[in-house]
């Protein structure tokens, strides 16, 4: 779509929700309206609107437009250098760290937010090949009233963390939702690193069907099997600085079976910042 202000025209993205998805549209609008959310690694928000299409009311979410599309699509269609991979990884981690962190300012308080559907298809690639997080229809703020007796196994099944697949008393905990984001972040960073080494692959593609069920993934990633995407040392440790850092403990720290043992987003941000210098000039 095109957004016009006076004499200026800018191309924008218009995400159209049908009326049956009003809850998701409304939720995205609420999250984007959170004071202090704006960040280079969060998709830029412009407006929400409802439009009478004659036969139904369409619900519009208007945001910045990024012609490169989703990270998943970009990785499927393009090979990437170590330098590009480092920028992608760090920008994704920076966006999630900003989302997760409570910010207190003189003019506002931004609560911590859990995305609840982190995956490569919900991340967009910008013109400079850094990334931004998008799709906040399932996001939860720390200040929200969580349904303690509800089922928070929301998100994309392939990217669900072991504790969400298993259920249990911590399912409705906000900290648990942020820890689940970190597990999914590890899978996304694996996708980027894997693309430095060869063709694109979805996480667990060698074991899980194209559209896995909850039970498929539970048997795969939960105890006792605790499978994780392959990190063959001969490829990853020899695959350049990005793959070396990811394979040298960082990914394992993100997809650890125990949620409380996972490295927090700010800690991951410190590690990926090191990648930028290490990968500079490596095309």
PyMOL commands that set and color helices and strands:
alter all, ss='L'
color gray80, all
select helices_A, chain A and resi 19-32+71-77+82-100+120-122+157-159+162-166+169-172+174-197+214-221+233-236+241-254+259-261+265-279
alter helices_A, ss='H'
color red, helices_A
select strands_A, chain A and resi 2-5+8-17+45-52+57-64+103-104+109-110+113-114+123-125+131-133+140-141
alter strands_A, ss='S'
color yellow, strands_A
deselect
rebuild
show_as cartoon
